[in-house]
């Protein structure tokens, strides 16, 4: 009798575990479908988990980064003499540049004062530390240890000391996910200077993203600077993205300026376009309904 | 093999969660964000497969899947797909655990390699079917190779440092000692 009860219990346990398995598989399939459809609920779930996990990720990422830095520093130590010489040369060159820049800055300020020029709003920022990455070739994104509590907003641009890193795609209370420019989903409107040609920088999971929808290849050459256009009002204009690296049959590719190899700290920009044009100007003829309403207005 | 008691199963589950979480944290540690950099190995699969081979009853499939789902959510990759392929990989390894135990380490490594490649193939297949972009094949091959290499390290770490040994082997020695 007791044995029968034991068998029934085991059978029941097996049934429950099978039901759980089936339910779990179904949940995973639904979540995958939602991910494919770019459902915002998935990003909210991600940030909930990231908020919960960020303290332990910070604990792990610190020592690991320090270890990696130590190895790299040791490698650098072996060629410190050559580095010292090249740095001295670089300092001499930069001193000359600094003098030139200060002169230009003074001249620029004088000219602006003469023109009574109104400058655009300054872009603020908040800096954070990279605590995790995607860890697989299926996505290119990083998690940062700042979030909504620090004033990060969805869609904001992320930069390092060199150039644009990516875009904020998920904001939690204490963590933020930044989609890198190399991710398959990344699309950024850019312009190529000095030609001024406009294009969309498209991530393809490789180191050098492609310039899609480039207006024309004429005037675009390797080494040209690639900057953000500011179209759409999400990113500030004129953020450095990189340089045109190669121009082939499939189009041009961009060497990103941000240092993805040692991405430790990231600045999230707080940008709001200074002028929003949301209504037609006075010279534009109003729509018929509006015109009719104006005519019937008893106060007129 | 004698079925482990309920507290032992719970303890096994907790140990698996601890090592699984550590594996996820190590896997996602930010070392190099370049798209062409060496991809991180699938450490969570290594840990789960090691436990599934040695503690089959203490490695519940749902727990393995849940850990995979948490990793999917944190990493930013396709949500649910990583969990399903991890589950498939670990269950495949578990299904041949008896045979692997008889054949030794070489068979174990061969099975891990097969499961690792199979998981990546399943991932790619699902992405193709859903018209999602597919990563560079070379990166995927490197990930599979890295996973095999990482399994050897995890095997040595678990066996000789953490002393996570074979349950069945212990049960057999206990029963022969009692007999």
Boltz contact constraints between the chains, C-beta under 6 A:
constraints:
  - contact:
      token1: [A, 20]
      token2: [B, 62]
      max_distance: 6.0
  - contact:
      token1: [A, 21]
      token2: [B, 61]
      max_distance: 6.0
  - contact:
      token1: [A, 24]
      token2: [B, 62]
      max_distance: 6.0
  - contact:
      token1: [A, 24]
      token2: [B, 65]
      max_distance: 6.0
  - contact:
      token1: [A, 28]
      token2: [B, 80]
      max_distance: 6.0
  - contact:
      token1: [A, 28]
      token2: [B, 83]
      max_distance: 6.0
  - contact:
      token1: [A, 28]
      token2: [B, 84]
      max_distance: 6.0
  - contact:
      token1: [A, 31]
      token2: [B, 79]
      max_distance: 6.0
  - contact:
      token1: [A, 31]
      token2: [B, 80]
      max_distance: 6.0
  - contact:
      token1: [A, 32]
      token2: [B, 80]
      max_distance: 6.0
  - contact:
      token1: [A, 32]
      token2: [B, 81]
      max_distance: 6.0
  - contact:
      token1: [A, 35]
      token2: [B, 78]
      max_distance: 6.0
  - contact:
      token1: [A, 35]
      token2: [B, 79]
      max_distance: 6.0
  - contact:
      token1: [A, 36]
      token2: [B, 130]
      max_distance: 6.0
  - contact:
      token1: [A, 42]
      token2: [B, 79]
      max_distance: 6.0
  - contact:
      token1: [A, 45]
      token2: [B, 73]
      max_distance: 6.0
  - contact:
      token1: [A, 46]
      token2: [B, 73]
      max_distance: 6.0
  - contact:
      token1: [A, 49]
      token2: [B, 73]
      max_distance: 6.0
  - contact:
      token1: [A, 49]
      token2: [B, 74]
      max_distance: 6.0
  - contact:
      token1: [A, 50]
      token2: [B, 74]
      max_distance: 6.0
  - contact:
      token1: [A, 53]
      token2: [B, 74]
      max_distance: 6.0
  - contact:
      token1: [A, 60]
      token2: [B, 25]
      max_distance: 6.0
  - contact:
      token1: [A, 60]
      token2: [B, 29]
      max_distance: 6.0
  - contact:
      token1: [A, 61]
      token2: [B, 29]
      max_distance: 6.0
  - contact:
      token1: [A, 61]
      token2: [B, 30]
      max_distance: 6.0
  - contact:
      token1: [A, 64]
      token2: [B, 29]
      max_distance: 6.0
  - contact:
      token1: [A, 68]
      token2: [B, 31]
      max_distance: 6.0
  - contact:
      token1: [A, 130]
      token2: [B, 30]
      max_distance: 6.0
  - contact:
      token1: [A, 132]
      token2: [B, 28]
      max_distance: 6.0
  - contact:
      token1: [A, 132]
      token2: [B, 30]
      max_distance: 6.0
  - contact:
      token1: [A, 133]
      token2: [B, 30]
      max_distance: 6.0
  - contact:
      token1: [A, 133]
      token2: [B, 33]
      max_distance: 6.0
  - contact:
      token1: [A, 134]
      token2: [B, 75]
      max_distance: 6.0
  - contact:
      token1: [A, 134]
      token2: [B, 76]
      max_distance: 6.0
  - contact:
      token1: [A, 135]
      token2: [B, 27]
      max_distance: 6.0
  - contact:
      token1: [A, 135]
      token2: [B, 28]
      max_distance: 6.0
  - contact:
      token1: [A, 135]
      token2: [B, 40]
      max_distance: 6.0
  - contact:
      token1: [A, 135]
      token2: [B, 75]
      max_distance: 6.0
  - contact:
      token1: [A, 136]
      token2: [B, 77]
      max_distance: 6.0
  - contact:
      token1: [A, 137]
      token2: [B, 39]
      max_distance: 6.0
  - contact:
      token1: [A, 137]
      token2: [B, 135]
      max_distance: 6.0
  - contact:
      token1: [A, 137]
      token2: [B, 139]
      max_distance: 6.0
  - contact:
      token1: [A, 138]
      token2: [B, 77]
      max_distance: 6.0
  - contact:
      token1: [A, 138]
      token2: [B, 135]
      max_distance: 6.0
  - contact:
      token1: [A, 139]
      token2: [B, 76]
      max_distance: 6.0
  - contact:
      token1: [A, 139]
      token2: [B, 77]
      max_distance: 6.0
  - contact:
      token1: [A, 140]
      token2: [B, 35]
      max_distance: 6.0
  - contact:
      token1: [A, 141]
      token2: [B, 76]
      max_distance: 6.0
  - contact:
      token1: [A, 182]
      token2: [B, 35]
      max_distance: 6.0
  - contact:
      token1: [A, 184]
      token2: [B, 133]
      max_distance: 6.0
  - contact:
      token1: [A, 205]
      token2: [B, 35]
      max_distance: 6.0
  - contact:
      token1: [A, 205]
      token2: [B, 135]
      max_distance: 6.0
  - contact:
      token1: [A, 206]
      token2: [B, 35]
      max_distance: 6.0
  - contact:
      token1: [A, 207]
      token2: [B, 34]
      max_distance: 6.0
  - contact:
      token1: [A, 207]
      token2: [B, 35]
      max_distance: 6.0
  - contact:
      token1: [A, 207]
      token2: [B, 36]
      max_distance: 6.0
  - contact:
      token1: [A, 260]
      token2: [B, 33]
      max_distance: 6.0
  - contact:
      token1: [A, 260]
      token2: [B, 34]
      max_distance: 6.0
  - contact:
      token1: [A, 261]
      token2: [B, 32]
      max_distance: 6.0
  - contact:
      token1: [A, 261]
      token2: [B, 34]
      max_distance: 6.0
  - contact:
      token1: [A, 263]
      token2: [B, 33]
      max_distance: 6.0
